[in-house]
Amino acid sequence: MPPREGLVLTLERYTLAARQRAFRQITHDWMRRSRAVLERFVDARMAHELDALIEGLFIHVSLDPAPRSRDLTRDAVRRLLSLAP
């Protein structure tokens, strides 16, 4: 799936969850599974923060008219991880 299509589907899923309670559980389950993968490497709090960071960067990078590399996300994750106790 091209990145733009992935962005559209992600934003539509969030919009549906925000507007219709029936879709909130789907989105909650999606985020829970994402954090569970991250929790194999970091604690639950850090997994939550990393998940939000990655998701937000995905949206920002996808909508930015200036091309951005994956290095932006990798570097942000590394910086966040360096702050972990």
Salt bridges, closest charged atoms under 4 A:
ASP29 OD1 - ARG32 NH2 3.40
GLU49 OE2 - ARG45 NE 3.20
ASP64 OD2 - ARG68 NE 3.00
ASP71 OD1 - ARG74 NH1 2.71
ASP75 OD1 - ARG74 NH2 3.74
